Amino acid sequence: MTDGLPAEFQRILERAAFCSIAAETRRGPHVTPLVFAWFDGRVWLTTSRGSVKARAWRADPRVAGLVQDGARAVAFTGRAAAHDVLDPSTWIRTAVRMPAVTAASVRFTAKNARFFAGYAVDARRVPLAWTPPGRVFVEIVLERAALLDAGEVRALWGAWDASHHTAENFRARRGGTDAFAALPAAVRSGLGGSGPAALCIAGSRSSVVLPARWAEEGPDLYAAMPQGSLAIAGAREPTFPVALAVDRASWWRAREMVGAMAQGVGQVFLLDRLRAGGRSAEEKVRRTGTDPEGAALVRIRTGRLVWWRGWSSGSVTIG
């Protein structure tokens, strides 16, 4: 399916360090950042054999991802295929693709050598799930992709839907427990109260991961982005499942990474179409660090938080 993927797309896929990758689960989309490699027209990555993603892809191989190289980004959707030496159901697939799988493994190791160096430094503390015996190598075949620059859609590859559903009135919720209050103190302080994020939206065809900026405001989280990029998510219902991933990455040591994912329900507000509450919505957009001109605002009412800090992780249900 990647025949004809424009070179401009591929250059970003080759240079980017991380991929925010999403799987479909019964709780809605689940998105977290992972290191990856682009090789042979595929995205290649590893995940723990017992991870949420590995389990989800065994039931539903649909994938959504986002890679960012500075202000430029590629959002894509596709299908995941696992290569697992402990899973006989993958052996025939791996045997057929063995030359490509072997070469992709070499490319993945070379590109992410600095992280493997970090594992070596922290060898005594690395859990089994983070070591090669506990990992599954995953091949992702792209079905469509979008090139974005500073959040604006510049080019599309494959079939995309475009739709804008917006509420007519905006009113912020007052009071209540802060959205990230349930996170461990070290995680919450490491993330701050606003910044860049990856927003995964469950659209009419499949989930789509988009670059956004986020802010915490009382019991809700807000994500802002240009209207054009939000439109390609294809969210046609008034509310829809979402997942917002925010993190503080490390250049080479996994033990220094801090992040959180909020799963919940999203609602869209297009500032230029609001009949009431426009000033309040504009203030929320500015709070994220986004220019309100032509902006879309997504309010997220969180139902579950997943967090990670180094080798530790956990989750908590809200409400």
N, C-alpha and C positions, 0 to 999 in steps of 0.2 A: 504493500500500500504506500510505501514511501518513495516509489519511483516518481521523479519530478519534483521532490521537495526542494524548493529554491535554495540556492547556495547561501543566501542571506540568513535563512532560518538555520541552516546547518552550522554556520559559523558561530552563532550564539549557543547552540547545543554543544559545540565542541569546547567553547571557552568557559561556560558557566561552571561554578564549583558545586552548587547544590541544586537538587530538584525537589520541589514541594510536590509530593506524590500522594494521590488520593485513591482510596478503595471504597466500594459500596458496602455498607453494613446495615444491619437491621436498625441501628440507631441513626442512620443517615451517613453522609460522607465522613470519612476519617482521613485527615490530611496531616502529614508531618514532613519535615525536610530530611533528605538522605543524600549521601554522595552518590555519584553515578558516572557513567561514561557513555559517549555517543560513538558507536562503531557499527559498520555494516548496515547503515540505515535503520538502526535500532537504538533504543535507550536500554542500557544495562545497569542493574543495581543489585544489591543484596539486602536481604532482610532476615530477621530471626525466624527460624522454622516455626516457632510457636507464636509469632506476632499476629496482631489483628489483621494486618494486610495479607500475610501468607494464608491465613484461614479464610479470609474473605475472597481472595482470588481463586481458591479452590472451588468455591461455589459460584462466583460471578467474576469473570476475568476482566470486566471493564475497568479502565484506568483513566484518571485525569491527572495532568501534571503541569507544572510551571517551572521554567528555568529562567533565571535573570542574570544578565551581564550588564551591570551598570543600569542605565535608564532603559535599556532594551530588554525585551523578554519574549519568550515563546510559550504560549499556552497550547496544550495538545490533549487529545483523547486517543485512546487505543485499547489494545488487548494485552494482557499479561500471560506469559507462559513460563512456568517454573522449570528449573533444571536442578534436581535434588538427588544426590547420590543415595539417599536413604528412602526415596519414594519410587517404587517400581513403576508406578503409572507414568513417570516422566522419562523413563530410560530410553524408550524407542524414540521419543522426540529429541532427546539429547544425542543419541547415536546418529540420527539423520543429520543433525546440525553440528556434529562434533568439531569439525575444523573451525566453524564460525564461533562456537561457544568457547573453544580453547583460545582463539585469538582475542575474543572479547574479554576473557578473563585476564589475559596479559595486559590489554589496554586499560582495563579497569584498575588493575594493580598499579600500573605505571602512573596513571593520571592521579590516583589518590595515595601516592607513596607517602606523602607527609603525614596522613592519618595513620597509616600502618606504622610509621615511625613513632607516632604518639602512643599507639597500642604497645609497642615494644618498651617504651619508657615506663608505661603503667602496667606491664605484663602481670604483675602479682595481684593487681586489683581488677583486671578485666574479667567480667562474667563469661561463662561458657557460651551464652547466647550471642556474644559479640565476637567470638573467635570463629575461624573458618569452619570447624566441625559443626557449629551451631547455626550456620547461615545457609540460605537458599539463594542461588543465582537466578535472577529473573530477567527475562527478555521481553521488552515491550515493543510491539509493532504499532506504529502510529497510523491512525485513520484520518485525522484532520489536525490542522495546526493554525494558529493565529500569531502574527508578528505584531508586537506592541512596542511603542516608543513613548516613554513618559506616560504610560497608561492609555495612550490613544492607539486604536487599531490602524495599522499601516498596510497590512496585507493578510489575505486569508488563503489557506490551502485546504482543499476538501470541501465538503458540504456543511455549511453552518446555517443555523436559524438566527433570526434577529427579532427580538421582541422587547417591548417596554411595558411592564405593568406597574402602575404607581398608585399609591394612596393619594387621596385629594387633600387630606388634612394631616398635619403632624402635631403631636403633643408629647413632650417628653414625660417620662414617669418620674415622680419625685419620691424621695425617701427609699427605704428598703436597704438591704445589704448590698454592698458593692459587688459587681459581677465577678471580680477576681479575689474576693475576700477569702474564699476557701483554699486558695493556693498556699503552699508552704511559704513562709515569710521570705526565705532566701530566693525563691523563684519569683515571687511577685516583685520584690525590690530589684531583681536583675532585669525584669522586663520593662519597668517604668510604667507610665500611664498612657503612652501613645507611641506611634512609630509605624514603620513599614510592616506589612503582613501579607499572607497568602489567604485569600478568601475562596473557599470551595462552595459552589452553589449547585444544588440538585436541579438541573433544568429539565425540560420536557423530553429531551433525547437521552442525555446522560449528564453526569456532573462535569463542571468546568472549574478550573482553578485560575484565579485572576490576581494580578498584583493590586494591592490596596494599601490604604493607610488607616490605622485604627486608633480608637480612643475609648477609654473606660469612663462612663458617666453614670454614677449611681448603679442601679441594678442591671443596666443594659450596657452592651458593647456596641460601638458604631464603627462601620467601615465606609470609607468614601473612595470614589474613583470617577473617571470620566464616564458620561452616559454611554458612549459608544462601546467601551469595553464591556460594560455591564450587559448591554443588549445581546452580545453573542452567547451569553449564558443560556438564553432561551427560557428564562423563568416566566411562565405565563400565568401562574396562579398568584393570588394576593399574598400568600405566605408560602414558604418553601423551606426544606431542610438545608442547613448551612453548617460549615465548619470553618472556624477562623484559627489559623496557626500563626503564632508570633514567637520569635526566638532570638536569642543572642548567640550567634555561632562563634566557633573558635576556628582559627586558621588551620590547626593541626591536632589539637587534643580533644577527644570526645568527652573526657571527664570535665572539661570546662564549659561545655555547652549547656545552655539553660533555655527552656521553652515551655509553651503551653498551647493546647488546642481547646477551643470552646465549641462544643456541638450544641445546636439549638435550632430555633426557627427564625428565619429572616423575613423582613418586610422592606420593600423598596419605596423610597421617596425621591422623586425628581424635583429638584428645587424650582425649576422654571414652570412646573405644572401644579404646584401646591396652591390651593385656594385659601388655606389657613395654616398658620404655624410656620410660615416661610422664614421668618427671622430666627426662630428657635432652631429650625433645621440647619440654617446657614451657620449658626454658631457652632453646632455639632460638627459640621464639615470643617470649619476653621480649626476646631479643637484637634482634629486629626493631622493638621498641617497641609490640607488640600485647598486649592483655590476653588471657591464656590461656583465660579463661572462654568456653566455646563456640567456641573457635578451631579452625581447620584449618591444618595445616602442609603445605606442598608443598616437597619436596626436589628440587632441580634439579641434575642431573649434566650439566655443560656439554660440548657437542661443538664449538661454534663461537662466537666472539665477533665482533661488529661494533661499531666505535666511531666517534665523530665529535667533532671539536673545531674549531669555526669552519667554515671551508671544507674542512678536511681530513677524511678518513675512511679506514678500512681494515678488514680482517678477518683473523682468524687461526683456524685449526683447532686444537682441543685434543686431545691424545692421538693 
